């Protein structure tokens, strides 16, 4: 009985968080959501669209280091909710070419600088992103840039954790609830390494193949001409199946990789961060 009571309390707490998030914006607010197509920003966009009086639009930045499928999925999601969606395309900026340790800060400053300029031109009075409460626990230098540019993080402000966001998306009946976490392709390359378009292509196409093979959320980390695959350890048996293994090897080598390895530690978020 006590267990059921605790579950009901947790459900009510989560429901109240959703209501608080929806009511934190008024009908006078014109909100522009920086929309990556991921779980967090999808949840934010859905709640604001369905439970807020604010006028909500979305904007997605397309760069060479953002997987194209993320942009496509962002478009589809906005279309399904009849949300105005803008895409701005930017090249790889010279400050990021050597993949510096402060890459995330530089990238956020650049991208959100363009988003802020767009917001000012179009009359938006609030820019929001999908950072959540769990992001405070990880190495997130880009958070500094968001503060400097006065970007709101409603999920973080409301105390939403990733697990709660997925749970609520499932309650809403949205298939995106169990979408694997993704990040920009620069995170697959060691710091202080020159970025080549060829490398980004190897990573993106390699990860698309892994996903098609049912290895969800896998990463292709590139160390010069060696592709190091990180994936959930529950997929180890599958990736070592002869047909699957040979398909991955032949595909990556056809793109110029000399060696293909499997990381026995499995997938670790931010495994190339300095604190890992």
DRENTOR-833825 format. One record per residue: residue number from 1; x, y, z of N, C-alpha, C in turn; residue in one letter. Coordinates in nm, 3 decimals. Each point is the difference from the previous one (the first is absolute). Example, Ala and Ser with C-alpha at 12.3 -4.5 7.8 and 13.67 -1.06 7.14 Angstrom:
<pts>
PT  resi     n_xx     n_yy     n_zz    ca_xx    ca_yy    ca_zz     c_xx     c_yy     c_zz  resn
PT     1    1.319   -0.569    0.780   -0.089    0.119    0.000    0.090    0.120    0.000     A
PT     2   -0.035    0.105   -0.072    0.082    0.119    0.006   -0.077    0.109    0.073     S
</pts>
This chain:
<pts>
PT  resi     n_xx     n_yy     n_zz    ca_xx    ca_yy    ca_zz     c_xx     c_yy     c_zz  resn
PT     1    0.083   -0.121    0.000   -0.083    0.121    0.000    0.086    0.126    0.000     X
PT     2    0.107   -0.004    0.082    0.091    0.114    0.006    0.067    0.025   -0.135     X
PT     3    0.034   -0.112   -0.070    0.064    0.011   -0.132   -0.092    0.072   -0.099     X
PT     4   -0.129   -0.036    0.002   -0.098    0.063   -0.090   -0.014    0.149    0.034     X
PT     5    0.001    0.031    0.129   -0.010    0.140    0.043    0.118    0.082   -0.050     X
PT     6    0.119   -0.059    0.009    0.121    0.069   -0.048   -0.008    0.024   -0.150     X
PT     7   -0.047   -0.102   -0.075   -0.014    0.014   -0.145   -0.097    0.112   -0.036     X
PT     8   -0.111    0.006    0.073   -0.099    0.106   -0.025    0.057    0.138    0.030     X
PT     9    0.080    0.008    0.105    0.063    0.127    0.036    0.097    0.044   -0.110     X
PT    10    0.077   -0.095   -0.050    0.096    0.032   -0.106   -0.072    0.044   -0.127     X
PT    11   -0.111   -0.068   -0.032   -0.076    0.035   -0.119   -0.058    0.140    0.013     X
PT    12   -0.054    0.033    0.119   -0.057    0.132    0.023    0.107    0.108   -0.008     X
PT    13    0.117   -0.032    0.054    0.112    0.096   -0.004    0.039    0.030   -0.144     X
PT    14    0.007   -0.107   -0.082    0.037    0.018   -0.140   -0.108    0.076   -0.076     X
PT    15   -0.127   -0.031    0.029   -0.110    0.070   -0.065    0.002    0.148    0.036     X
PT    16    0.032    0.030    0.125    0.008    0.140    0.044    0.115    0.073   -0.069     X
PT    17    0.110   -0.072   -0.022    0.114    0.060   -0.070   -0.040    0.040   -0.143     X
PT    18   -0.075   -0.088   -0.065   -0.044    0.027   -0.138   -0.090    0.123   -0.001     X
PT    19   -0.093    0.007    0.095   -0.090    0.115    0.008    0.077    0.129    0.026     X
PT    20    0.099   -0.009    0.090    0.082    0.116    0.031    0.077    0.047   -0.122     X
PT    21    0.054   -0.096   -0.074    0.075    0.033   -0.121   -0.090    0.068   -0.102     X
PT    22   -0.118   -0.054   -0.019   -0.093    0.057   -0.097   -0.048    0.138    0.039     X
PT    23   -0.022    0.021    0.131   -0.054    0.129    0.046    0.107    0.107    0.025     X
PT    24    0.126   -0.039   -0.018    0.108    0.097    0.028    0.016    0.102   -0.113     X
PT    25   -0.075   -0.018   -0.109    0.002    0.096   -0.111   -0.141    0.052   -0.023     X
PT    26   -0.012    0.126   -0.026   -0.132    0.062   -0.017   -0.035    0.018   -0.147     X
PT    27   -0.123    0.044   -0.024   -0.046    0.022   -0.137    0.076    0.114   -0.067     X
PT    28    0.069    0.080    0.080    0.077    0.111   -0.055    0.142   -0.042   -0.042     X
PT    29    0.035   -0.122    0.036    0.134   -0.049   -0.032    0.005   -0.059   -0.140     X
PT    30    0.100    0.040   -0.073    0.026   -0.057   -0.131    0.132   -0.077    0.012     X
PT    31   -0.013   -0.132    0.013    0.114   -0.085    0.036    0.059   -0.069   -0.123     X
PT    32    0.131    0.009   -0.011    0.073   -0.071   -0.107    0.080   -0.110    0.067     X
PT    33   -0.032   -0.124   -0.033    0.070   -0.115    0.059    0.112   -0.044   -0.093     X
PT    34    0.121   -0.003    0.054    0.114   -0.055   -0.073   -0.018   -0.151   -0.003     X
PT    35   -0.036   -0.052   -0.117   -0.049   -0.138   -0.011    0.099   -0.089   -0.073     X
PT    36    0.058   -0.093    0.074    0.098   -0.093   -0.058   -0.066   -0.123   -0.060     X
PT    37   -0.124   -0.029    0.044   -0.065   -0.123   -0.042    0.018   -0.112    0.101     X
PT    38    0.075    0.029    0.108    0.024   -0.099    0.103   -0.115   -0.009    0.099     X
PT    39    0.013   -0.090    0.096   -0.106   -0.027    0.098   -0.037    0.123    0.081     X
PT    40    0.101    0.072    0.051   -0.027    0.111    0.091   -0.071    0.116   -0.069     X
PT    41    0.056    0.045   -0.111   -0.062    0.115   -0.068   -0.135   -0.039   -0.062     X
PT    42   -0.017   -0.128   -0.035   -0.130   -0.046   -0.050   -0.105    0.008    0.111     X
PT    43    0.039   -0.041    0.119   -0.090    0.006    0.115   -0.038    0.146    0.030     X
PT    44    0.100    0.087    0.002   -0.026    0.142    0.027   -0.095    0.057   -0.104     X
PT    45    0.025   -0.027   -0.125   -0.082    0.053   -0.108   -0.143   -0.053    0.009     X
PT    46   -0.014   -0.128    0.031   -0.133   -0.061    0.011   -0.080    0.063    0.114     X
PT    47    0.062    0.013    0.116   -0.070    0.055    0.117   -0.042    0.145   -0.026     X
PT    48    0.090    0.079   -0.057   -0.034    0.139   -0.028   -0.111    0.010   -0.105     X
PT    49    0.004   -0.089   -0.096   -0.102    0.000   -0.107   -0.137   -0.042    0.054     X
PT    50   -0.001   -0.099    0.089   -0.126   -0.058    0.045   -0.056    0.061    0.128     X
PT    51    0.088    0.052    0.086   -0.046    0.043    0.133    0.033    0.145    0.034     X
PT    52    0.046    0.076   -0.098    0.037    0.139    0.028   -0.080    0.094   -0.089     X
PT    53   -0.020    0.121    0.049   -0.069    0.102   -0.079    0.097    0.078   -0.088     X
PT    54    0.128   -0.026    0.017    0.101    0.075   -0.075   -0.005   -0.035   -0.149     X
PT    55    0.049    0.091   -0.081    0.015   -0.024   -0.143    0.136   -0.065   -0.020     X
PT    56    0.000   -0.124   -0.045    0.122   -0.080   -0.003    0.043   -0.032   -0.143     X
PT    57    0.128    0.019   -0.028    0.060   -0.039   -0.127    0.130   -0.074    0.030     X
PT    58    0.054   -0.067   -0.100    0.125   -0.075    0.018    0.102    0.042   -0.104     X
PT    59    0.127   -0.014    0.038    0.108    0.029   -0.094    0.107   -0.106    0.015     X
PT    60    0.050   -0.051   -0.110    0.103   -0.103   -0.002    0.118    0.050   -0.081     X
PT    61    0.119   -0.020    0.055    0.122    0.039   -0.071    0.058   -0.124   -0.068     X
PT    62    0.026    0.014   -0.128    0.059   -0.110   -0.078    0.145    0.035   -0.030     X
PT    63    0.091   -0.085    0.046    0.143    0.020   -0.024    0.059   -0.132   -0.048     X
PT    64    0.124    0.001   -0.052    0.061   -0.126   -0.045    0.019   -0.102    0.112     X
PT    65   -0.002    0.044    0.126    0.024   -0.093    0.110   -0.127   -0.037    0.076     X
PT    66   -0.114    0.036   -0.054   -0.128   -0.045    0.055   -0.054   -0.108   -0.093     X
PT    67   -0.028   -0.121    0.051   -0.051   -0.107   -0.086   -0.124    0.045   -0.077     X
PT    68   -0.002   -0.026   -0.129   -0.112    0.042   -0.084   -0.131   -0.062    0.044     X
PT    69    0.006   -0.123    0.052   -0.124   -0.066    0.044   -0.063    0.076    0.116     X
PT    70    0.083    0.066    0.083   -0.054    0.079    0.110   -0.081    0.118   -0.053     X
PT    71    0.051    0.064   -0.103   -0.071    0.113   -0.061   -0.131   -0.048   -0.063     X
PT    72    0.007   -0.114   -0.070   -0.120   -0.054   -0.064   -0.107   -0.038    0.103     X
PT    73    0.045   -0.060    0.110   -0.096   -0.040    0.104   -0.060    0.123    0.069     X
PT    74    0.080    0.106    0.013   -0.051    0.124    0.058   -0.109    0.058   -0.090     X
PT    75    0.022   -0.003   -0.130   -0.101    0.048   -0.095   -0.130   -0.079    0.012     X
PT    76    0.013   -0.133    0.006   -0.119   -0.086    0.007   -0.079    0.024    0.128     X
PT    77    0.071    0.018    0.111   -0.066    0.021    0.129   -0.079    0.130   -0.001     X
PT    78    0.061    0.106   -0.050   -0.068    0.130   -0.005   -0.122   -0.005   -0.092     X
PT    79    0.015   -0.070   -0.111   -0.111   -0.013   -0.093   -0.116   -0.074    0.063     X
PT    80    0.028   -0.101    0.081   -0.105   -0.079    0.063   -0.079    0.082    0.102     X
PT    81    0.064    0.104    0.057   -0.067    0.085    0.098   -0.044    0.133   -0.058     X
PT    82    0.020    0.016   -0.130   -0.035    0.124   -0.069    0.068    0.120    0.067     X
PT    83    0.130   -0.014    0.022    0.081    0.105    0.062    0.087    0.065   -0.107     X
PT    84    0.000    0.131   -0.003    0.087    0.073   -0.092    0.145   -0.036    0.029     X
PT    85    0.074   -0.040   -0.104    0.136   -0.050    0.019    0.095    0.063   -0.101     X
PT    86    0.105    0.060    0.050    0.100    0.063   -0.086    0.131   -0.078    0.009     X
PT    87    0.066   -0.016   -0.114    0.133   -0.064   -0.001    0.101    0.100   -0.054     X
PT    88    0.107    0.022    0.077    0.108    0.085   -0.049    0.124   -0.086   -0.019     X
PT    89    0.067    0.019   -0.112    0.116   -0.083   -0.034    0.128    0.080    0.018     X
PT    90    0.096   -0.059    0.072    0.127    0.066    0.028    0.116   -0.093   -0.035     X
PT    91    0.111    0.056   -0.047    0.117   -0.083   -0.030    0.079   -0.031    0.127     X
PT    92    0.100   -0.083   -0.012    0.091   -0.026    0.112    0.084    0.125    0.022     X
PT    93   -0.014    0.061    0.115    0.070    0.125    0.028    0.149   -0.026    0.023     X
PT    94    0.082    0.097   -0.039    0.146   -0.016    0.010    0.046   -0.025    0.144     X
PT    95   -0.075    0.050    0.098    0.040   -0.018    0.140   -0.016   -0.145    0.047     X
PT    96   -0.073   -0.081   -0.078   -0.027   -0.139    0.039    0.083   -0.101   -0.078     X
PT    97    0.073    0.046   -0.100    0.069   -0.092   -0.092    0.100   -0.090    0.071     X
PT    98    0.065    0.051    0.107    0.097   -0.083    0.073   -0.064   -0.070    0.120     X
PT    99   -0.132    0.001    0.008   -0.072   -0.070    0.107    0.058    0.032    0.138     X
PT   100    0.002    0.127    0.037    0.064    0.041    0.126   -0.078   -0.049    0.123     X
PT   101    0.065   -0.006    0.117   -0.066   -0.046    0.122   -0.123    0.083    0.039     X
PT   102   -0.001    0.129   -0.040   -0.117    0.084    0.030   -0.097    0.004   -0.117     X
PT   103    0.006   -0.105   -0.082   -0.084   -0.012   -0.119   -0.148    0.022    0.029     X
PT   104   -0.050   -0.061    0.107   -0.142    0.008    0.030   -0.041    0.144    0.031     X
PT   105    0.083    0.070    0.074   -0.027    0.140    0.032    0.001    0.085   -0.127     X
PT   106    0.101   -0.020   -0.083    0.011    0.078   -0.124   -0.120   -0.029   -0.091     X
PT   107   -0.035   -0.127   -0.012   -0.110   -0.040   -0.088   -0.132    0.060    0.047     X
PT   108   -0.029   -0.013    0.129   -0.125    0.056    0.053   -0.005    0.151   -0.019     X
PT   109    0.114    0.066    0.020    0.005    0.146   -0.018   -0.032    0.037   -0.144     X
PT   110    0.056   -0.073   -0.093   -0.022    0.027   -0.142   -0.144   -0.029   -0.041     X
PT   111   -0.046   -0.121    0.031   -0.133   -0.042   -0.043   -0.109    0.085    0.064     X
PT   112    0.009    0.018    0.130   -0.104    0.078    0.067    0.013    0.149   -0.029     X
PT   113    0.118    0.043   -0.043    0.013    0.138   -0.046   -0.085    0.021   -0.124     X
PT   114    0.003   -0.097   -0.093   -0.083    0.008   -0.121   -0.149   -0.014    0.034     X
PT   115   -0.029   -0.088    0.095   -0.140   -0.018    0.041   -0.054    0.128    0.064     X
PT   116    0.084    0.063    0.081   -0.043    0.124    0.067   -0.024    0.111   -0.101     X
PT   117    0.085    0.007   -0.101   -0.018    0.102   -0.104   -0.131   -0.024   -0.075     X
PT   118   -0.029   -0.127   -0.029   -0.126   -0.034   -0.067   -0.119    0.037    0.088     X
PT   119    0.010   -0.032    0.130   -0.109    0.028    0.094   -0.029    0.149    0.007     X
PT   120    0.104    0.080    0.002   -0.018    0.145    0.008   -0.066    0.054   -0.127     X
PT   121    0.038   -0.054   -0.115   -0.060    0.044   -0.127   -0.147   -0.036   -0.006     X
PT   122   -0.036   -0.117    0.054   -0.137   -0.050   -0.012   -0.089    0.036    0.120     X
PT   123    0.054    0.070    0.097   -0.082    0.047    0.112   -0.024   -0.099    0.112     X
PT   124    0.085   -0.101    0.013   -0.013   -0.093    0.113    0.059    0.066    0.124     X
PT   125   -0.068   -0.014    0.112    0.052    0.059    0.123    0.063   -0.101    0.095     X
PT   126   -0.011   -0.130   -0.035    0.063   -0.105    0.080    0.062   -0.104   -0.092     X
PT   127    0.123   -0.040    0.031    0.064   -0.113   -0.068    0.022   -0.108    0.105     X
PT   128   -0.042   -0.122   -0.031    0.011   -0.109    0.097    0.072   -0.119   -0.061     X
PT   129    0.075   -0.072    0.083    0.066   -0.122   -0.047   -0.043   -0.117    0.088     X
PT   130    0.044   -0.121   -0.035   -0.048   -0.120    0.067    0.090   -0.054    0.110     X
PT   131    0.091    0.080    0.054    0.085   -0.048    0.110   -0.087   -0.045    0.117     X
PT   132    0.036   -0.113    0.061   -0.078   -0.050    0.114    0.085   -0.003    0.126     X
PT   133   -0.062   -0.039    0.111    0.067    0.003    0.130    0.121   -0.092    0.006     X
PT   134   -0.001   -0.110   -0.075    0.114   -0.092    0.001    0.123    0.060   -0.067     X
PT   135   -0.018    0.099   -0.086    0.112    0.060   -0.071    0.098    0.069    0.094     X
PT   136   -0.047    0.034    0.121    0.088    0.066    0.097    0.104   -0.097    0.056     X
PT   137   -0.025   -0.131   -0.017    0.090   -0.101    0.056    0.115   -0.034   -0.095     X
PT   138   -0.014    0.035   -0.128    0.099   -0.040   -0.101    0.086    0.120   -0.038     X
PT   139    0.104   -0.028   -0.078    0.089    0.105   -0.051   -0.072    0.073   -0.112     X
PT   140   -0.051    0.120    0.027   -0.081    0.074   -0.095    0.049    0.146   -0.012     X
PT   141    0.114    0.022   -0.064    0.052    0.137   -0.013   -0.092    0.091   -0.080     X
PT   142   -0.087   -0.059   -0.081   -0.092    0.081   -0.080   -0.104    0.072    0.083     X
PT   143   -0.022   -0.045    0.124   -0.098    0.064    0.087    0.040    0.145    0.028     X
PT   144    0.129    0.025    0.006    0.049    0.137    0.024   -0.044    0.093   -0.112     X
PT   145    0.007   -0.049   -0.123   -0.041    0.082   -0.116   -0.149    0.032    0.006     X
PT   146   -0.080   -0.096    0.044   -0.144    0.023    0.009   -0.031    0.111    0.100     X
PT   147    0.070    0.000    0.112   -0.020    0.104    0.100    0.040    0.137   -0.053     X
PT   148    0.113    0.003   -0.071    0.049    0.127   -0.053   -0.098    0.060   -0.102     X
PT   149   -0.069   -0.087   -0.074   -0.093    0.047   -0.103   -0.144    0.010    0.051     X
PT   150   -0.020   -0.024    0.127   -0.132    0.011    0.064   -0.100   -0.097   -0.062     X
PT   151    0.044   -0.126   -0.017   -0.087   -0.105   -0.052   -0.066   -0.070    0.118     X
PT   152   -0.131   -0.017   -0.006   -0.073   -0.068    0.106    0.012   -0.152   -0.016     X
PT   153    0.003   -0.070    0.112    0.000   -0.147    0.003   -0.115   -0.046    0.090     X
PT   154   -0.123    0.002   -0.051   -0.118   -0.029    0.082   -0.001   -0.137    0.067     X
PT   155    0.056   -0.102   -0.065    0.002   -0.133    0.060    0.093   -0.003    0.120     X
PT   156    0.112    0.066   -0.012    0.094    0.009    0.111   -0.061    0.082    0.114     X
PT   157   -0.063    0.112   -0.037   -0.063    0.087    0.099   -0.111   -0.072    0.076     X
PT   158   -0.071   -0.090   -0.069   -0.111   -0.074    0.062    0.047   -0.127    0.070     X
PT   159    0.129   -0.031   -0.013    0.054   -0.118    0.067   -0.025   -0.132   -0.070     X
PT   160   -0.029    0.003   -0.129   -0.025   -0.124   -0.074    0.130   -0.076   -0.024     X
PT   161   -0.001   -0.127    0.037    0.112   -0.090   -0.029   -0.032   -0.082   -0.126     X
PT   162    0.103   -0.054   -0.061   -0.017   -0.076   -0.125   -0.100   -0.114    0.016     X
PT   163    0.011   -0.073    0.109   -0.090   -0.114    0.022   -0.145    0.046    0.004     X
PT   164   -0.025    0.113    0.065   -0.136    0.053    0.009   -0.051    0.045   -0.137     X
PT   165    0.088    0.058   -0.078   -0.037    0.047   -0.134   -0.041   -0.117   -0.087     X
PT   166    0.078   -0.107    0.002   -0.035   -0.120   -0.079   -0.132   -0.060    0.050     X
PT   167   -0.015   -0.006    0.130   -0.123   -0.056    0.057   -0.123    0.080   -0.044     X
PT   168    0.012    0.132    0.001   -0.114    0.082   -0.035   -0.030   -0.006   -0.151     X
PT   169    0.104   -0.008   -0.081   -0.020   -0.015   -0.145   -0.074   -0.130   -0.029     X
PT   170    0.032   -0.103    0.076   -0.069   -0.128   -0.016   -0.146    0.013    0.039     X
PT   171   -0.026    0.075    0.108   -0.137    0.026    0.043   -0.078    0.075   -0.108     X
PT   172    0.068    0.089   -0.071   -0.063    0.077   -0.107   -0.024   -0.086   -0.124     X
PT   173    0.060   -0.120   -0.004   -0.016   -0.088   -0.115    0.090    0.036   -0.117     X
PT   174    0.113    0.067    0.029    0.093    0.041   -0.105    0.112   -0.102   -0.015     X
PT   175    0.019   -0.049   -0.120    0.098   -0.107   -0.026    0.143    0.044    0.032     X
PT   176    0.023    0.129    0.003    0.135    0.051    0.022    0.049   -0.026    0.142     X
PT   177   -0.087   -0.052    0.087    0.035   -0.013    0.142    0.127   -0.083    0.023     X
PT   178    0.025   -0.100   -0.085    0.118   -0.084    0.021    0.109    0.023   -0.104     X
PT   179   -0.005    0.116   -0.067    0.103    0.032   -0.098    0.135    0.010    0.070     X
PT   180    0.104   -0.064   -0.056    0.133    0.009    0.062    0.050    0.145    0.002     X
PT   181    0.085    0.029    0.097    0.060    0.133    0.008    0.104    0.015   -0.111     X
PT   182   -0.001    0.117   -0.065    0.099    0.028   -0.102    0.071    0.130    0.035     X
PT   183    0.107    0.025   -0.065    0.075    0.126    0.020    0.071    0.031   -0.130     X
PT   184    0.061    0.116   -0.006    0.064    0.040   -0.127    0.117   -0.092   -0.033     X
PT   185    0.030   -0.011   -0.127    0.102   -0.093   -0.047    0.141    0.036    0.045     X
PT   186    0.021    0.125    0.041    0.133    0.040    0.047    0.037   -0.075    0.128     X
PT   187   -0.099   -0.047    0.073    0.027   -0.072    0.124    0.057   -0.139   -0.026     X
PT   188    0.002   -0.043   -0.126    0.054   -0.133   -0.034    0.149    0.008   -0.036     X
PT   189    0.054    0.121    0.002    0.139    0.023   -0.043    0.079    0.058    0.118     X
PT   190    0.122   -0.045    0.024    0.078    0.052    0.113    0.021    0.151   -0.010     X
PT   191    0.011    0.063    0.115    0.031    0.143    0.003    0.133    0.027   -0.069     X
PT   192    0.014    0.122   -0.047    0.123    0.047   -0.066    0.036   -0.085   -0.122     X
PT   193   -0.104   -0.043   -0.071    0.017   -0.075   -0.125   -0.070    0.077   -0.111     X
PT   194    0.068    0.018   -0.112   -0.058    0.075   -0.111   -0.121   -0.075   -0.056     X
PT   195   -0.109    0.073   -0.017   -0.123   -0.060   -0.050   -0.002    0.001   -0.153     X
PT   196   -0.022   -0.115   -0.058   -0.013   -0.012   -0.146   -0.142   -0.046   -0.032     X
PT   197   -0.054    0.050   -0.110   -0.136   -0.039   -0.039   -0.008   -0.151   -0.021     X
PT   198    0.107   -0.060   -0.048    0.005   -0.145   -0.020   -0.025   -0.073    0.132     X
PT   199    0.060    0.049    0.107   -0.016   -0.065    0.131   -0.144    0.009    0.048     X
PT   200   -0.061    0.115   -0.019   -0.139    0.016    0.042   -0.091   -0.093   -0.078     X
PT   201    0.033   -0.019   -0.128   -0.078   -0.090   -0.084    0.014   -0.145    0.047     X
PT   202    0.123   -0.040    0.034    0.024   -0.136    0.050   -0.083   -0.027    0.126     X
PT   203    0.004    0.097    0.090   -0.072   -0.015    0.128   -0.151   -0.007   -0.022     X
PT   204   -0.052    0.096   -0.077   -0.145    0.004   -0.020   -0.051   -0.124   -0.071     X
PT   205    0.065   -0.039   -0.108   -0.047   -0.117   -0.075    0.020   -0.127    0.080     X
PT   206    0.109   -0.005    0.077    0.025   -0.117    0.083   -0.107   -0.018    0.106     X
PT   207   -0.040    0.108    0.063   -0.103   -0.008    0.104   -0.138   -0.028   -0.058     X
PT   208   -0.025    0.050   -0.119   -0.127   -0.032   -0.067   -0.008   -0.150   -0.027     X
PT   209    0.112   -0.058   -0.045    0.004   -0.144   -0.026   -0.024   -0.079    0.129     X
PT   210    0.068    0.039    0.107   -0.016   -0.070    0.128   -0.146    0.005    0.046     X
PT   211   -0.063    0.115   -0.019   -0.140    0.014    0.039   -0.089   -0.093   -0.084     X
PT   212    0.026   -0.005   -0.133   -0.079   -0.088   -0.088    0.016   -0.146    0.039     X
PT   213    0.117   -0.033    0.055    0.026   -0.138    0.040   -0.058   -0.032    0.138     X
PT   214   -0.070    0.097    0.058   -0.064   -0.022    0.129    0.087    0.031    0.120     X
PT   215    0.116    0.063   -0.023    0.093    0.033    0.110   -0.025    0.145    0.039     X
PT   216   -0.109    0.025    0.070   -0.047    0.136    0.029    0.094    0.074    0.095     X
PT   217    0.021    0.128   -0.031    0.079    0.085    0.087    0.149   -0.023   -0.008     X
PT   218    0.046   -0.077   -0.099    0.143   -0.029   -0.013    0.076    0.124   -0.047     X
PT   219    0.127    0.007    0.035    0.088    0.109   -0.040    0.117   -0.054   -0.081     X
PT   220    0.041    0.077   -0.101    0.123   -0.029   -0.073    0.099    0.109    0.039     X
PT   221    0.096   -0.033    0.086    0.104    0.094    0.041    0.117   -0.018   -0.096     X
PT   222    0.046    0.109   -0.056    0.104   -0.009   -0.103    0.135    0.047    0.055     X
PT   223    0.097   -0.088   -0.003    0.137    0.031    0.041    0.090   -0.017   -0.122     X
PT   224    0.021    0.110   -0.073    0.070   -0.004   -0.129   -0.069   -0.101   -0.090     X
PT   225    0.064   -0.111   -0.036   -0.063   -0.097   -0.090   -0.054   -0.123    0.072     X
PT   226   -0.024    0.015    0.130   -0.059   -0.108    0.078   -0.139    0.042    0.048     X
PT   227   -0.099   -0.081   -0.029   -0.137    0.024    0.047   -0.023   -0.086    0.124     X
PT   228   -0.024    0.067    0.113   -0.027   -0.070    0.126   -0.151    0.006    0.027     X
PT   229   -0.063   -0.115    0.000   -0.145   -0.005    0.018   -0.035   -0.017    0.147     X
PT   230   -0.083    0.092    0.048   -0.055   -0.009    0.136   -0.149   -0.032   -0.014     X
PT   231   -0.046   -0.098    0.075   -0.143   -0.029    0.001   -0.036   -0.069    0.130     X
PT   232   -0.128   -0.001    0.031   -0.048   -0.065    0.121    0.048   -0.144    0.003     X
PT   233    0.050   -0.044    0.114    0.058   -0.134    0.010   -0.101   -0.112   -0.033     X
PT   234   -0.130    0.030    0.011   -0.098   -0.103   -0.033   -0.001   -0.035   -0.149     X
PT   235    0.066    0.086   -0.081    0.006   -0.023   -0.145    0.128   -0.072   -0.042     X
PT   236    0.086   -0.034    0.095    0.129   -0.060   -0.036   -0.016   -0.130   -0.080     X
PT   237   -0.092   -0.084    0.044   -0.019   -0.127   -0.072   -0.046    0.025   -0.142     X
PT   238   -0.090    0.095   -0.017   -0.054    0.029   -0.133    0.106    0.055   -0.094     X
PT   239    0.083    0.096    0.048    0.098    0.063   -0.088    0.108   -0.100   -0.043     X
PT   240    0.020   -0.105    0.081    0.102   -0.100   -0.034   -0.054   -0.114   -0.086     X
PT   241   -0.129    0.006   -0.032   -0.053   -0.097   -0.096    0.073    0.020   -0.132     X
PT   242    0.036   -0.107   -0.063    0.088    0.005   -0.117   -0.052    0.095   -0.109     X
PT   243   -0.127   -0.010   -0.032   -0.058    0.082   -0.107    0.001    0.148    0.038     X
PT   244   -0.036    0.030    0.123   -0.004    0.138    0.048    0.141    0.059    0.005     X
PT   245    0.092   -0.074    0.058    0.138    0.044    0.014    0.063    0.031   -0.135     X
PT   246   -0.019   -0.089   -0.096    0.059    0.020   -0.133   -0.061    0.120   -0.072     X
PT   247   -0.130    0.020    0.019   -0.068    0.114   -0.062    0.057    0.131    0.051     X
PT   248    0.022    0.009    0.130    0.055    0.122    0.060    0.142    0.025   -0.047     X
PT   249    0.080   -0.103    0.002    0.140    0.013   -0.041    0.011    0.045   -0.146     X
PT   250   -0.074   -0.067   -0.089    0.010    0.032   -0.143   -0.049    0.142   -0.027     X
PT   251   -0.105    0.043    0.069   -0.054    0.133   -0.021    0.097    0.108    0.045     X
PT   252    0.057   -0.016    0.119    0.092    0.101    0.052    0.131    0.002   -0.080     X
PT   253    0.048   -0.115   -0.037    0.125   -0.004   -0.078   -0.019    0.059   -0.140     X
PT   254   -0.120   -0.015   -0.054   -0.028    0.057   -0.132    0.007    0.153    0.004     X
PT   255   -0.016    0.057    0.118    0.005    0.146    0.017    0.138    0.048    0.042     X
PT   256    0.096   -0.090    0.010    0.138    0.042    0.026    0.055   -0.035    0.136     X
PT   257   -0.076   -0.075    0.081    0.048   -0.041    0.132    0.091   -0.122   -0.015     X
PT   258    0.112   -0.001    0.072    0.091   -0.114   -0.008   -0.031   -0.107    0.104     X
PT   259   -0.040    0.043    0.120   -0.025   -0.094    0.109   -0.136    0.029    0.064     X
PT   260   -0.071   -0.108    0.036   -0.129    0.011    0.066    0.008   -0.077    0.131     X
PT   261   -0.026    0.069    0.111    0.010   -0.065    0.131   -0.130    0.015    0.078     X
PT   262   -0.021   -0.092    0.096   -0.114    0.006    0.090    0.052    0.034    0.139     X
PT   263   -0.053    0.107    0.057    0.040    0.042    0.134   -0.067   -0.090    0.103     X
PT   264    0.080   -0.078    0.074   -0.054   -0.098    0.094   -0.063    0.064    0.124     X
PT   265    0.021    0.130    0.020   -0.066    0.069    0.111   -0.144    0.035   -0.034     X
PT   266   -0.034   -0.009   -0.128   -0.135    0.035   -0.042   -0.018    0.150   -0.013     X
PT   267   -0.125    0.042   -0.027   -0.028    0.142   -0.019    0.009    0.076    0.131     X
PT   268    0.073    0.112    0.000    0.004    0.093    0.113   -0.024    0.139   -0.054     X
PT   269   -0.101    0.067    0.052   -0.028    0.136   -0.044    0.120    0.089    0.029     X
PT   270    0.042    0.075   -0.104    0.112    0.094    0.017    0.130   -0.069    0.031     X
PT   271    0.026   -0.116   -0.059    0.122   -0.075    0.033    0.127    0.074   -0.041     X
PT   272   -0.011    0.098   -0.087    0.118    0.076   -0.041    0.014    0.131    0.078     X
PT   273   -0.088    0.025    0.095    0.011    0.120    0.082    0.122   -0.009    0.090     X
PT   274    0.056    0.114    0.040    0.124   -0.001    0.079   -0.013   -0.065    0.137     X
PT   275   -0.120   -0.010    0.054   -0.018   -0.058    0.133   -0.033   -0.148   -0.005     X
PT   276    0.007   -0.062   -0.119   -0.036   -0.141   -0.011    0.126   -0.087    0.011     X
</pts>
